[in-house]
Amino acid sequence: MIVLTLNSGSSSFKFGLYRVEGSEPELLMTGENDGGELTAQDAGGSPLPGTPSRAEAPEVTIQTIVTLLARANLPVPGAVGHRIVHGGPSLRTHCLIDDDVERKLEEATGLSPLHAPAALALIRLAKDAWPRVPQAACLDTAFHADMPDIARTLPVSPALRAEGVQRYGFHGLSCESIVRQLCPDLPQRLIIAHLGSGASVTAVRDGRSIDTSMGLTPSGGIVMATRSGDLDPGILIYLLREKGFDAATLENLVDRQSGLLGISSLSGDLRELHKAETSNPDARLAIAMFCLSVAKEIAGMIVALDGIDAIVFTGGIGEHDAAVRATIVRHLDWAGVRLDEARNEAAVDGIEHSVSRCHIRILPSREDEQIAWHTANSLPSIAGRWPCERRRARLEASD
């Protein structure tokens, strides 16, 4: 099966072409549209010939992918897989997209306004580009679907809970990819810190999500690039009552004008904040608040797991920002979590100090591989295929 993956995030759009045989997708081509700057490489990392430097609109990017595949003599996809951030209460497993699924995705748009409209637009563009090719919705919320009640339940009325107001959790495809990379030696008590423009921390016991920092929407949890993370709900009530804010204004504030950008009044990009931190106290404050926010969530997940065996840093910041990793881990010194500074600077896998009570690793987020695998199988469950899923199946049987 040849699968094209379309991964629309809050700040970029990634795509990849995979051959899926057995349990390990083989990369044929990968690319990214980051703020209109387009790149595409073959499996060896060499730029694909004829790749334009810019592609502003999604429809231009899709047409460019069609052209690049033909020019590079790459196979036409037999299926297209989409990263879907939020499927709402009705969609909690990976599935093929039909009219009913598309309707449910439309209904869930209000739960993920930063991501859902772009994902739906890509589904329709992909249908136009490859009209007879099946498409699959690969959900970030699926990994967290069986969280225990104590983590999933939000402190609201039964009536609201019945309508689907609960903790969903996100970055599930990234978490799945980390679990897969750690197999067959998966730690029993694992914490995954997915740190990028969107950021979350997830507690994983025996391959299962048991708690995570994001809640009903991807706006909650730790401080992010432009999203506030957890915020006193009284602030929103105050802004509604005293300042006359409406829903659209609040949404713009919480999702696009807060977080690192709101604190610094400069940028939501940590790379820009690092450049300014020596002379700009607000930039320093934003970085410090981000690191403390992540460390506090990790500390909470240690409680949820009754201890810790390993921490994995992933995502753009988690993989590439050594200074942020070092600051986060310093906040966890009380728990015996210690960093080897030289290994951290070198960004090798395995950056814990010899006296650390847990392993600390840097692993890439391989969301697109997960999308390719789920799409090729087109099944709501992959139990029995990945080594860690076999382990999970055995644990469920023992329960």
N, C-alpha and C positions, 0 to 999 in steps of 0.2 A: 504494500500500500504506500503510495506517495501522498504525503500530507503537507499542505501549506498551513502554517500557523500565523494567525494575526493577533497580536498582543498589544492592545491599546491601553496605555497607562495614563496617569494624570498629567505627565509632562513629556511623554514620548510615545512613539508607535514603533514596535518591533515586529519583524516578520522572519519566517524561516521556512525552508523546504527540507523535508525529512523523508527517508525511506525507512519504514517500520517493518522489521522482520524479527520475530521473537520478542524479546523483552527490552531491547536496547535500540532506540531510534538512531539512525545514521544521518548526520547532518550533510546536506547537499549544498545549501546556500543560506546565508543569513544577511539581514540588513536592518537598518533603523532610520526612522525619520525623527530627528531630535530638533524641535523648533524650526522645522523647515529645511534643515540640513540633512541630506539623504546620503547614506552610505550602504554599500552592498558588497559582500565578499563570498567567494566560493568556500568549499570545505577546508581548503588549506590556508584561508585567510587572505588570499589575493583579491584585490578589487575586481569586481565584474566589469568588463569593458562596456563602455557606453552608459555608465550610471550617471545621471545628471546630478549636479551638486546640490540642487534644491528641488523640493516638491512640496509646495505649501499646503494644498488641499488634499484630503484623504482620497478623493477620486483620482487625483493625479498620481498619487502613490500607487494605487491599485493598478492603474493602467501602466505605470512604469514597471511594476512587478511582472505583468503579462509580457511586456516587451523584453525585459531582462531574461526571463525564462527562455524565451524563443531565441534570443541572440546567443545565450550561453549553451544552447542545445540541451537544456535541462528538461526533465519530463513534466508534462502537464499534471497538476495535482488531481488525485483521485478522490480527495476529500479536503475540506477546509475546516480548520479548528479555530475557534474564537475564545480568547480569554474573556470571561464574563465576571465582573467584579461582584455583582449582587443579583441573584435570581429571585429575591424576595422569599416569602414564606412558602410559595407553591413549588419552587424549583430548588432542590437541595442536592441533586445528583447530576453528574455529567450526562448529557443526552444529545440525541440528534435534534436539529432544529426543524420544527414544522410550524404551521400557522398557529397552533395552540401555544407552543413554546414561545414564539415571537410575541404573541399577545401577552403572555405572562411577564416577559421581559419588559414590555412597554409599561405594564402596570407597576413594575418595580422601579421605574426610572426615578421617582422621587426619593428613593432610598440611596441613590448613588448618582447625584447630578453631575459630578465631575467626570464620571466614567461612562454611564449608561448611554447617553445620546450618541457618543462617538462609537461605541460598540455596536449599537443598532444600525447606525449609518454604514459601518463596515460590513455588517451582515448583508444589507441590501446591495451594497456595491459589489460584494463578492458574488451574490446571486446573479447580478447582471453580467459579471465578467466570466463566471463559470456556471451557467444556468442549469446544467444537468449533473452537477457535482454535489453530493451530500455535504451538509455543514453540521458541525457539532458545537454545542455550548459547553465549555469547560469552566466550571464555577469555582471561584476563589472561596466560596462559602462551604463547599462540599466537605473539605477536610475537617471542618469544625461542626458538622451536622450532628454528631453524636456526643457532643460535650455533655458532661453531667449537668443535672438540673441546677446545682449550686452555682455553676459558672454561667449557664445559659440564661437563667431567669433574671430579669431586671426587676427592681423594686417598684413595680407599678401594679395597678388593679388587675384582677383576673380577666375583666372584659378587654382591656388593652392587650394583655398577653394572648388572649384567644384570637385577636386580630393580627398576631404576628410580631408584636413588639417584644423583642428578645435580643440577646447577644448573638450575633451571627458569626463574627470573626471574618478576617480577610487575609490576603496573601497566602491562601491555602495551597495554591499550585506551587508557590515557592517553598512552603513548608514540606509538601510532598517530595519535592526534588531533593531537599536536604535529607529527609528520612531515607530516600532511596540511595543517596550517595554514601550514607553512613552504614548501610547494610553490607555484610551480615553482622557487623559488630555494633549494632545500634545501642547507644546507652539507654538504660532504663529511664533515667530522669534527665531530659534534654530541654534546654531553653534555646529557642531560635529568635535572634534579633534581626529582623528584616528591616534594614535602615536605608531608606532612599527618600525621594520627595514625599512619598507616603511611607509611614513607618509603623511597625507593630512588633510586639513581643509575644511569643506563644510558648506555653508550657506543654511538653509532649511526654507522655508516659507510655512506654512500650509501643511507640509508633502512633499513639492516639493523641489528638488535641484534647487537653482537659481544662484549659483556660487560655484566654488571649486578651490583649489589651483593647482592641477595637470592639465596638458594641453593635448597636442597631445599624449604624452607618460607618463608612470609612473615615468619618471626621473625628472620632473619639480616640482616646488613649493618649499616647505620648505627643509631645510637641512635634509638628512636622513643618515642611517647607513653608506652606501658606495656610495650612489647616491648624486650628487652635489646639486640637487634642481635647482632653477632658477639660470642661469649663463649668464653673458654677452655674447651674440653670437659672439661678436668680438674676444673673447678668442679663440673660435673654429676656426675662420678664421685665426687668428694669428698662431695657432698651425699647421694648414694645410699648410699655405704659408711659414712660416719661419722655422718650425721644421720638415716639411715633414711627419706629421702624416697622416695616412690613416684612412678610416672609422672604421676599426676594432680597431685600437689603440685609437681613440677618444671614441668609445663605451665603451671600457674597462676602460678608464679614468673616464668618466662621471658616469658609472653605478657601477663600482667595486672598484675604487681606490680613490674616492672623499668622500664628506660628512664628517661624524665624523672620519672615518678612515683617510681620506686625511688631515684633520686639525690636528689630534693628532699624526699621524704616529704610532699609537699604536693599536687601535681597533675601530670597528664600533659599538661595544656593549656598551651601556651606563653603564651597570653594571661594566664592566672592567674600564671604564673611571672614575667612582665614586671611585673605589679603588685607582686609581692613582692620583686623582685631588689634594691632599694635597701636593704632591711633584713634580708633573709634570704640568708646566704651559700650555703646549699644550693641555693636557687633560681638564684642567679648561676652556681654550678658546673654545674647541669643545663643551662642555656642555653649556657654556654661549651663543654661537652662535646658537645652536639648540633651546634653550629656547626663545631667542629673535626672531628667525625666525618664530616660532610658534605664538608668541604673535603678531607679525606684520601681519601675515595672519588673525588671529582672529580679529584684529582691522580693517583690510580691509573688512572683512565679516560683521562687525557691520555697516559699511558704506553701504554695499550692501543691508542690511536688514532694513536700517533706524532705527537702534536701536537693542536691544537684550533682550530676555526674559530668555534664558537659554543657558549654555554651557555644553556639555557632553564630558568628557574625556573617551576614550576607546582605545583598542589595548594594546599590552603588556606593553609599557611604560606608556600610559595614565592611565591604571588600577593600575599599581604597583609601579610607581616611584613618591613618595610623594614630594621629593625635586624638581624634574622637574616641577610638577604641581604648586608648591608654587612659583617658580621663574617666570613661565609663567604668573601667575595671578598677581604677583607684578608689572609686566610691564603694566598691564591693570588697575591699581589703578586709573588713570586719568578718566576712564570711569565709576567709581563707582563699579568695579568688585572687591570684597573682599573675602578673604578666611578665614575660621575658622581653625586655625593651628592644633588644637587638633583633630578635625574631619578629616582633611586632612591626618594627620599621621595615624589615625585609618582606613583610607580608607573606611569610611562608605558612603552610598549613600546620598548625600546632604551635601556638604562640604563648602557651602557659609557661610559667616559671617552674622549675623542678620542685618547689615546695608548695605549688598550688594544689588545693584540694579537689579541683576539677580540671578537666581538659578545656581548652579554649581554642576554637578552630575558626578558620576563614574558609568559607566554601562559596562557590558561585551559585547564584539562583538560576536554576535551569527550568524556568517556567515553560519555555517553548517545547522542550522535550516532553514534559508532562502533557501538554496540550496535544502534541503529535501522538503520543501513546493512547490517550483517552479517545481521541478522534478515530484512530485506526480500529480500536476495539468497539467503539460505539455502544458501550455497555454502561449501566449505572454503577457497576462494581468491578474492580480489578482484582478481587481476592483470589489468591492462589497463583498469581502470575509473578509479581515482584517478590523477591526473597522476604522482604519485610511484611508483605501482605500475607504470606504463608505463616509467618510468625504470628501476626495478628489473628489469623484464623484459628491457630492453635490456642491462643490465649482466650478467644471468645468461646471456643469449645470447652476449655477448662472452667470458664465461668459457669 
